[in-house]
Amino acid sequence: MKSRTPIDRFPKGRIDALTDGIFAFAMTLLVLDVRVPIGFSLDSADALTAHLVSLWRQIAIYVLSFFVLANLWRASIARRPRREHLTGTVLNLWLAYMFFVTMVPFSSGLVGRYGEFQPAVVVYSLNMITLACLVIAIRYLESPADLRAFVPAAGIHLP
């Protein structure tokens, strides 16, 4: 008879596959905010160059956000849970983390288009802060012995 995985434990391999797919999709979505000129006449190379220059902010945000996501993905490989199965709590935190990864194209698009307005910067910043907090929570729950040894050395006291 085949052994069953307890309902409160989830296979790590499935989470790894989902994570890679979400990062790939989010990184691809970023470029959709940089639009190729359609619907108006470009009558010269100078007009096309002027349009491309006008896209500098969207292109800069695309590049920045792509590498932010690339670094988050690389870091997620290093901090992925070492156990073969995840608890429901860690899985829920990881899914919340993935949700905020998928919000990076939206929040970076806001900054790309409306970076001069404070709410756009606040949304992007809150997204990044939330990602960082979720990483800390997941790390804390997954390897409490390692983290609890590190935290007092840094002068932080946890319950």
N, C-alpha and C positions, 0 to 999 in steps of 0.2 A: 504494500500500500504506500502511496506517495505521501510524503510529509507535507503539511500545509504551513504556509507562513502565517503567523498570528496576525489577526486583523489590525493590531496596533503597530505593526512593523512593515516597512515597505522596502523592496529590493533597491539597493543603491544603483545598480546598472540602469534601471529605468529612469531614475532621477538624473543620472549622468547624461543619458541620451536626450531627455527633455531639456536639460540645461544647455547642452550644445546647440540644439535646434533653436531654442529661444534666443540665445546670443547671436546665432547666424542670422536669424530673421530680423532681429532688432538692428543689427549692423547694416543689413541690406536696406531696411526702411529709411535709414538716415539719408541716403542719397536721393530719395524721392522728393525731399524738400528743395533740392537744387533743380530748378526747372530749365529745360532747353527752350529757347524762344519758339513759341508756336502762335500763330494767329496774327502776327503783324509782320510787315515787310521789312526785311533787312536788305538794303540795296547795295551794301558795300562791306568790305572786310572791316573798315573802321567802325561801322554801325554794329557789327557783330562783336568786335573787340570792346566797344563801349558797353554793350549789354553784358558781356562776360565780366567786365570790371564792376558793373553794378551788382553783380552776384557775389562780390568778395565776402560779405558777411556770412551768407549762407554757406559758401564753400569753406570758410574758416571754421564755422561751427560744425560743419560736417566732418572735417578732418579732426578737429579736437574731440568731438563726441565719438567718432570711430575709434580713436586710440584710447579714449576713456573706457569704452566698452571692451576693447581688446585687452586692456590691462585688467579690467574686472574679470574677464573670462580667464585670463592666465592665472590670476590670483585664486579664482574659484577652483581651478584644477588643484592647486596646492592645498586649499583648505577644504576640499570636498571631504565629507565624512569618511573615516577610515573603516568603519564597520560595514559589513555586508548588507545590513538592514538599518533603516532609519526609524526612529520613533515617530509617532504621529505629530508630536510637538515640533520636532526638528523639521519634519516634512512641511508642516504648515508655515513655519518661518522661511524655509527655502522657497516655497511657492510664493510667499509674499515678496521675497527678494526677487524672484523671477518677474513678478508683476511690475516692480519698480524698474527692473531692467527694461521691460517693454515700454515703460514710460519715458525712457531716455530720448527716443526719437521725437516724441511730442514736446518734452520740455526743452530739448535743444532747438527744435523748430521755433518755439516761442522766442528764445533768445536770438536766434538767427534773424527773425523778422522784426521783433520788437525789443531788442536788447537795450534800447535807450529808456525803456519803461521798467520801473522797479518791479512790478508784479511778475514780469517774465523772468527776471533774474532770481526772484524769490522762489518761483516754482521750480526752476532748474536746481537752485541751491538746496531746497528742501528734498528734492528727489535724490540728490547725491548724499545728503546727510542721512536720509532714511536708509539708503543702501548701506552706508557705513554702520549704522546702528544695528541693522539686521545681521550684518556679517559678525559683529561683536556678539550678538545674542546667540547666533548659531555656533560660533566658535566656543562660547562659554558653555553651552549645553552639550556640545559634542566631546569636548576634552576638558572637563572641569579641572582635572588634576594639573594639566599643563598651564592652563590659564590662571588658576588660583596660585600657582607658584610664581607666575610672572607678575600678577597684579600687585601683591604686597611689595615686591621689589621696586615697582614703579611708584610706590607711595599711595596706592589706591586701596581702600578697604571695602570689601564686599561682604555681604551676609554669609 
